Amino acid sequence: MLDARIKPQRKTLMALADAFSGKNDVAGVRDVHSLAMQGAQDLRMRDIDRLTLSYMRCGDTASIEKLLDLTRNRQMEPPGSYFARLIINYARDGRIGDAYDLYEEAKRRRDTGLDCVYNAMIDAFGMNGQLGQALKTFHMVQNKTPATYEKLAKAYSLKKEVEGVVFCAKNIALLQPRRKYNVQVHLIRAFGLQRNLVSAKGAFDAVKDEVKGPTLAIYESMMHAYGHCGNPDGSILVLRELEERMGFTPNCFTMTHIVDAYGINGQYEKAYAVFENIMERGMLPDVHAYNSMIRAFCMSFKFGEAMGVLGNMLERNLLPNGHTCRAFLSAYLTLGDLTSACRIFELLLKVQPKPGYRAYEMLIEGFQSQANLQEAVNAFKDMRRVGIPTDDELIDRIVAFKHETALEGAREGFHKHLKRGMPTSVDQPVADGTLLTEGRNHGFSTP
C-alpha cells in the first residue's frame, strides 16, 4: 500500500503504475490512481491514457470505465488511439455491444483521427467471430493501411479463412513489404484452427529462415496451433526454443497460451500445473490467465474446480468477464443442460448489461438444439434490444429455424389428420361433399 501522505510527481506516479501493471498488480495501480487524483493538479489526458494502459494489462475494466467517465465529465477530447484501446479492451472481455457504443461515441466526439478507431472495430468484430461486420467496417475505412489489413487478417484467421488471410498478406506486401510477415501470425493461427499442423509448421519455419527471424507473436501463434492440433506438448517445445533462441523470459501472457493448449485437449491437470508455475515464477495471473484455467476445467466438466479458480480470482478483486461466463456456458450446453446454461447467462447479465455476441449466439444454438423457437427468437430480440450488432449469418439461421419449426408443425398436423382418418389432399372431398381449400382451417400450421 502506498503512503497517501507522499506527493510524488505525476511522471513518477505513471512510472509506478507501469511497474505495477507489469506484475499484474492491480491493487498497486489503483493506489497510484488514488494518489494521482489527490494531487494538486488534475490528471491530464496523457496520464489518463497511461493509467488506462496499466489497467488494461491487469484486465481491470471497471477502473478503465471510471477513467472514461472522467474524460466525459471534464469534456476532454481523447485521441483516436485512446478510443481504439478501449474498444479492443471491451472486445477482449466479450463486450462487443459496449465496444460498438464506444465506436459510435468516438465518431461523435472526434472529426479526425478515426482510422485507428475503425481498425479497432474491425479487430473487435473479428475477436467475436463476426467476420461479416468486420468486413463492413473494413469497407468504411478510406485510407487502408497495413494495420487495417492486419486486423482483417486476424478476423479471417479466427474463422479459419486462409484465403482471406493470404489476400490481406498480399495487400500488406504492396503497401509495406517489411510488414508482410506480421500476417504470418494469423496464417499460422488459421492453419491451427483448421487442425492443419503441417501447414502451420511450414508457415512458422518460413519466417524462421528470414534474417530477423520470428517475433514473439509468431512463437505464440505456433503454441496456439499446437494446442488446437491436439499436440499441447509441442507448445512447450516452442516455448523452450523461444527462451533459447531469443533469450526470452516467459511472461504471464505467453504462459497462458500453454494453459490454453493443455486445457482444450482435456489435460486440465497439466494446465493447472502451468497455471501454478505462473505464480511460482513470481507473476500474478491476470484475468485472461484465470479465464484460461476456468475454461480448461469447464472443458473437462470439472465445475467445482472451475468455481474454485473463480473464487480466487474474485479474492484478488478481478471481476469475471464475458469469457469467464462463456466457459461455463459452453460446457453446460455441451452437456445439454440448458437450465444451468440459462442460469449462467443470467449471471453474465449481472456482470455485463450487454453480454457479447458469442454468448447470445451460444444460447440461441442451445435453444435451437432443443427446438425451442420462442426462446431462441426472444434471445435474438434481446440481443438487438441491447444494441449488439448482428451478422446476416445469425439472422439467416434464425429464419431457417423458424421455417424448419413451422414445417415440423405442419408435419405433426399432417400425421394427426392421418390418424383421425381425415383427407390430406386439398382437392379431396370430405364427408359433406365439399372440398378442402387453402382458405379453410386445416388444423395445422403451414410453413
C-alpha positions in Angstrom: 0.0 0.0 0.0 1.4 3.4 -1.0 1.6 6.1 1.6 -1.1 8.7 0.8 1.0 11.4 2.5 3.6 11.1 -0.2 3.1 13.5 -3.1 5.3 12.3 -5.9 5.4 14.0 -9.3 3.0 12.9 -11.9 5.8 11.4 -14.0 6.9 9.3 -11.1 3.3 8.1 -10.5 2.8 7.0 -14.1 6.1 5.1 -14.0 4.9 3.3 -10.8 1.7 2.4 -12.5 3.6 0.9 -15.4 5.7 -1.1 -12.9 2.8 -2.4 -11.0 0.9 -3.4 -14.2 4.0 -5.2 -15.4 3.5 -7.6 -12.5 -0.3 -7.7 -12.9 -0.6 -6.0 -9.5 -4.0 -4.2 -10.0 -4.1 -3.1 -6.3 -0.8 -1.2 -6.8 -2.2 0.5 -10.0 -5.3 1.5 -8.1 -3.2 3.0 -5.3 -1.3 5.1 -7.8 -4.5 6.2 -9.4 -5.8 7.2 -6.0 -2.7 9.2 -5.2 -2.8 10.9 -8.6 -6.4 12.0 -8.0 -5.4 13.6 -4.7 -2.7 15.7 -6.3 -3.0 19.4 -6.6 -3.3 19.3 -10.4 -5.9 17.3 -12.3 -5.0 14.3 -14.4 -4.1 15.2 -18.0 -5.3 13.2 -20.9 -1.9 11.6 -21.4 -1.9 10.5 -17.7 -5.4 9.0 -18.2 -4.1 7.2 -21.3 -1.2 5.7 -19.4 -3.3 4.7 -16.4 -5.8 3.1 -18.9 -2.9 1.1 -20.4 -1.9 -0.1 -16.9 -5.4 -1.2 -16.1 -5.7 -3.0 -19.4 -2.6 -5.0 -18.7 -4.2 -6.1 -15.4 -7.6 -6.7 -17.0 -9.4 -4.2 -14.8 -12.2 -2.9 -17.0 -14.2 -1.3 -14.1 -11.3 1.1 -13.4 -10.9 1.8 -17.1 -14.5 2.9 -17.3 -14.1 5.3 -14.3 -11.3 7.0 -16.3 -13.5 7.1 -19.4 -16.3 8.8 -17.4 -13.7 11.3 -16.2 -13.0 12.3 -19.8 -16.7 12.7 -20.4 -17.4 14.7 -17.3 -14.5 17.1 -18.0 -15.4 17.3 -21.7 -11.9 16.2 -22.7 -11.1 15.3 -26.2 -9.3 11.9 -26.1 -7.2 10.9 -29.2 -8.5 8.3 -31.5 -5.9 5.9 -30.2 -7.5 6.1 -26.7 -10.9 5.1 -28.0 -9.2 2.3 -30.1 -7.6 0.8 -27.0 -10.8 0.8 -25.1 -12.7 -0.8 -28.0 -10.2 -3.6 -28.0 -10.4 -4.0 -24.3 -14.2 -4.3 -24.4 -13.9 -6.8 -27.2 -11.4 -8.9 -25.3 -13.9 -9.0 -22.5 -16.5 -10.2 -24.9 -18.5 -7.0 -24.6 -19.0 -6.3 -28.3 -22.1 -4.2 -27.6 -20.1 -1.8 -25.4 -17.3 -1.8 -27.9 -19.8 -0.7 -30.6 -21.3 2.0 -28.4 -17.8 3.4 -27.8 -17.1 3.3 -31.5 -20.2 5.4 -32.2 -19.2 7.8 -29.3 -15.7 8.2 -30.9 -17.3 9.2 -34.2 -19.4 11.8 -32.3 -16.6 13.2 -30.3 -14.0 13.3 -33.0 -13.9 14.5 -36.6 -10.4 13.3 -37.5 -8.0 10.6 -36.5 -10.6 7.9 -36.7 -8.7 5.4 -38.9 -7.3 3.6 -35.8 -10.9 3.5 -34.3 -12.2 1.8 -37.5 -9.2 -0.6 -37.3 -10.0 -1.4 -33.6 -13.7 -2.1 -34.5 -12.6 -4.5 -37.3 -10.5 -6.2 -34.6 -13.3 -6.2 -32.1 -15.8 -7.8 -34.5 -13.1 -10.3 -35.6 -12.4 -11.4 -32.0 -16.1 -12.0 -31.5 -16.4 -14.1 -34.6 -18.4 -11.5 -36.6 -16.5 -11.6 -39.9 -19.4 -10.0 -41.8 -19.4 -7.0 -39.5 -15.6 -6.8 -39.7 -15.8 -6.6 -43.5 -18.5 -3.9 -43.4 -16.3 -1.8 -41.2 -13.3 -2.5 -43.3 -15.0 -1.1 -46.4 -15.7 2.1 -44.4 -12.0 2.8 -44.0 -11.0 5.4 -46.6 -7.2 5.2 -46.1 -6.5 1.5 -45.6 -3.1 0.9 -44.0 -1.1 -2.3 -43.3 -2.6 -2.2 -39.8 -6.1 -2.2 -41.4 -5.3 -5.4 -43.3 -3.7 -6.9 -40.3 -6.9 -6.5 -38.3 -8.9 -8.0 -41.1 -6.4 -10.9 -41.4 -7.0 -11.7 -37.8 -10.7 -11.7 -38.3 -10.3 -14.1 -41.3 -7.9 -16.4 -39.3 -10.4 -16.8 -36.4 -13.0 -18.0 -39.0 -10.4 -20.4 -40.5 -10.4 -18.4 -43.7 -6.9 -19.0 -45.0 -7.7 -17.4 -48.4 -8.7 -14.2 -46.7 -5.5 -14.1 -44.7 -3.5 -14.5 -47.9 -5.5 -11.7 -49.5 -4.5 -9.4 -46.7 -0.9 -10.5 -46.8 -0.7 -9.6 -50.5 -2.1 -6.1 -49.9 0.3 -5.5 -47.0 3.2 -6.6 -49.1 2.2 -4.0 -51.7 1.8 -1.2 -49.1 4.7 -2.0 -46.8 6.8 -5.1 -47.7 8.6 -5.3 -44.4 5.3 -5.8 -42.5 4.1 -8.7 -44.6 5.5 -11.2 -42.0 3.1 -9.8 -39.4 0.3 -11.6 -41.2 2.1 -14.9 -40.7 0.8 -14.8 -37.1 -2.7 -15.0 -38.3 -1.9 -17.5 -41.1 -0.4 -19.9 -38.5 -3.4 -19.4 -36.3 -5.8 -20.1 -39.2 -4.0 -23.3 -40.0 -4.0 -24.3 -36.3 -7.8 -23.8 -36.1 -8.1 -25.9 -39.2 -6.0 -28.6 -37.3 -3.5 -28.4 -40.2 -0.3 -28.7 -38.2 1.9 -29.3 -41.3 0.9 -26.1 -42.9 1.1 -24.2 -39.6 4.7 -25.5 -39.1 5.6 -24.7 -42.7 4.5 -21.1 -42.2 6.4 -20.9 -38.9 9.6 -22.3 -40.4 9.3 -20.0 -43.4 9.6 -17.0 -41.0 12.5 -18.6 -39.1 14.6 -18.6 -42.3 14.3 -14.8 -42.5 17.2 -12.6 -41.4 15.3 -11.1 -38.4 13.6 -14.4 -37.5 10.2 -14.8 -35.9 8.8 -12.4 -33.4 7.3 -13.2 -30.0 3.8 -13.2 -31.6 4.9 -15.7 -34.2 6.1 -18.1 -31.4 2.8 -17.6 -29.5 0.7 -18.3 -32.6 2.7 -21.6 -33.0 1.9 -22.5 -29.4 -1.7 -21.8 -30.2 -1.5 -24.0 -33.3 0.0 -27.0 -31.5 -2.8 -26.8 -28.9 -5.6 -26.8 -31.5 -3.9 -29.6 -33.4 -4.0 -31.9 -30.4 -0.3 -31.6 -29.5 0.0 -29.4 -26.4 3.4 -30.8 -25.6 4.6 -29.2 -28.8 3.7 -25.8 -27.4 6.2 -26.4 -24.6 8.9 -27.2 -27.2 8.1 -23.8 -28.9 8.4 -22.1 -25.5 11.8 -23.6 -24.9 13.0 -22.6 -28.4 11.8 -19.1 -27.6 13.8 -19.0 -24.4 17.0 -20.4 -26.0 16.9 -18.5 -29.4 15.7 -15.1 -28.2 16.7 -15.2 -24.5 13.1 -14.5 -23.7 11.8 -14.9 -20.1 8.2 -16.1 -20.4 5.6 -13.7 -19.1 2.0 -14.3 -17.9 0.6 -13.8 -21.4 2.9 -16.3 -23.0 2.4 -18.9 -20.3 -1.4 -18.5 -20.7 -1.0 -20.0 -24.2 0.4 -23.1 -22.6 -2.5 -23.3 -20.2 -4.9 -23.0 -23.2 -3.1 -25.7 -25.1 -3.5 -28.3 -22.4 -7.0 -27.1 -21.5 -8.5 -27.5 -24.9 -7.1 -31.0 -25.1 -8.7 -32.1 -21.8 -5.5 -32.2 -19.9 -6.6 -29.9 -17.1 -4.1 -31.2 -14.6 -1.2 -30.2 -16.8 -2.9 -26.9 -17.5 -3.2 -26.3 -13.7 0.5 -27.2 -13.2 1.4 -24.5 -15.8 -1.0 -22.0 -14.1 0.6 -22.6 -10.7 4.0 -22.2 -12.4 3.0 -18.7 -13.4 2.7 -17.8 -9.7 5.9 -19.7 -8.8 7.7 -17.5 -11.2 6.6 -14.5 -9.2 3.9 -13.4 -11.6 0.3 -12.7 -10.7 -2.2 -14.2 -13.1 -4.3 -11.7 -14.9 -8.0 -12.1 -15.9 -7.0 -13.8 -19.2 -4.9 -16.4 -17.3 -7.7 -17.1 -14.8 -10.2 -17.4 -17.7 -7.9 -19.9 -19.5 -7.8 -22.0 -16.4 -11.5 -21.8 -15.8 -12.1 -22.8 -19.4 -9.7 -25.8 -19.0 -11.6 -27.1 -16.1 -15.0 -26.5 -17.7 -14.0 -28.3 -20.9 -13.4 -31.3 -18.7 -16.7 -30.6 -16.8 -14.8 -30.0 -13.6 -17.2 -27.3 -12.4 -16.2 -27.4 -8.8 -12.5 -26.8 -9.6 -13.6 -24.0 -12.1 -15.6 -22.3 -9.3 -12.5 -22.5 -7.0 -10.4 -20.7 -9.6 -13.2 -18.1 -10.0 -13.3 -17.6 -6.2 -9.5 -17.0 -6.2 -10.0 -14.5 -9.0 -12.6 -12.6 -7.0 -10.4 -12.6 -3.9 -7.9 -10.6 -6.0 -10.7 -8.1 -6.9 -10.6 -9.2 -10.5 -14.1 -9.2 -12.0 -15.2 -12.0 -14.3 -16.0 -11.0 -17.9 -17.8 -12.5 -20.8 -15.1 -15.1 -21.4 -15.5 -16.3 -17.8 -19.2 -16.9 -18.1 -18.9 -18.3 -21.7 -16.6 -21.0 -20.4 -19.3 -22.3 -18.1 -22.0 -21.6 -20.7 -20.2 -23.7 -23.4 -19.7 -26.7 -21.0 -23.3 -26.8 -19.8 -24.6 -26.5 -23.4 -22.3 -29.4 -24.4 -23.9 -31.5 -21.7 -27.4 -30.4 -22.9 -28.0 -28.8 -19.5 -29.9 -25.7 -20.8 -31.2 -24.9 -17.4 -27.8 -24.4 -15.9 -26.7 -22.6 -19.1 -29.5 -20.1 -18.7 -28.6 -19.6 -15.0 -25.0 -18.8 -16.0 -26.3 -16.4 -18.7 -28.4 -14.6 -16.0 -25.1 -14.3 -14.0 -23.5 -12.8 -17.1 -26.2 -10.2 -17.4 -25.4 -9.1 -13.8 -21.7 -8.7 -14.7 -22.3 -7.2 -18.1 -25.5 -5.4 -19.1 -24.5 -6.1 -22.7 -23.2 -9.7 -23.0 -21.1 -10.5 -26.0 -22.3 -11.6 -29.4 -20.8 -15.0 -28.9 -22.7 -15.6 -25.6 -26.0 -14.8 -27.2 -25.1 -17.0 -30.2 -24.3 -19.9 -28.0 -27.6 -19.5 -26.1 -29.6 -19.3 -29.3 -27.8 -22.5 -30.5 -28.8 -24.2 -27.2 -32.5 -23.3 -27.7 -32.3 -24.5 -31.3 -30.9 -27.8 -30.2 -34.0 -28.3 -28.0 -36.3 -27.0 -30.7 -37.4 -24.1 -28.6 -38.1 -21.5 -31.2 -39.7 -18.9 -29.0 -36.8 -18.7 -26.6 -34.3 -18.5 -29.5 -36.3 -15.7 -31.0 -36.6 -13.9 -27.6 -32.8 -14.2 -27.1 -32.3 -12.8 -30.6 -34.6 -9.9 -30.0 -32.9 -9.1 -26.6 -29.6 -9.1 -28.5 -30.9 -6.5 -30.8 -32.5 -4.5 -28.0 -29.3 -4.0 -26.1 -27.6 -2.8 -29.3 -25.3 -5.7 -30.2 -24.7 -5.7 -34.0 -25.9 -9.0 -35.6 -24.5 -10.8 -38.6 -26.5 -11.8 -41.6 -25.4 -15.4 -40.8 -27.1 -15.4 -37.5 -30.3 -13.8 -38.9 -30.4 -16.4 -41.7 -30.0 -19.1 -39.0 -33.0 -17.8 -37.0 -35.1 -17.5 -40.2 -34.2 -21.0 -41.2 -35.0 -22.3 -37.8 -38.4 -20.6 -37.9 -39.2 -22.2 -41.2 -38.0 -25.6 -40.0 -40.1 -25.4 -36.9 -43.2 -24.3 -38.9 -42.6 -27.2 -41.3 -42.3 -29.6 -38.4 -45.6 -28.3 -37.0 -47.1 -28.9 -40.4 -45.8 -32.5 -40.4 -47.3 -33.1 -37.0 -50.7 -31.7 -38.1 -50.5 -33.9 -41.2 -50.0 -37.0 -39.2 -52.8 -36.1 -36.8 -55.1 -35.9 -39.8 -54.0 -39.3 -40.9 -54.7 -40.8 -37.5 -58.2 -39.3 -37.5 -58.8 -40.7 -40.9 -59.2 -37.3 -42.4 -58.3 -36.4 -46.0 -54.9 -35.0 -46.6 -55.2 -33.6 -50.1 -56.6 -30.1 -50.8 -58.7 -31.4 -53.6 -60.0 -34.5 -51.9 -63.7 -34.4 -50.9 -64.8 -34.6 -47.3 -67.9 -36.3 -45.9 -70.2 -33.4 -46.7 -69.2 -33.4 -50.4 -67.3 -30.1 -50.2 -63.6 -29.7 -50.9 -60.8 -28.7 -48.6 -59.4 -25.4 -49.9 -56.5 -23.2 -48.9 -58.9 -20.8 -47.3 -60.2 -23.3 -44.7 -58.6 -24.1 -41.4 -56.9 -27.4 -41.7 -56.0 -27.7 -38.1 -52.2 -27.3 -38.5 -49.8 -24.5 -39.4 -48.2 -24.1 -42.8 -44.6 -23.2 -43.4 
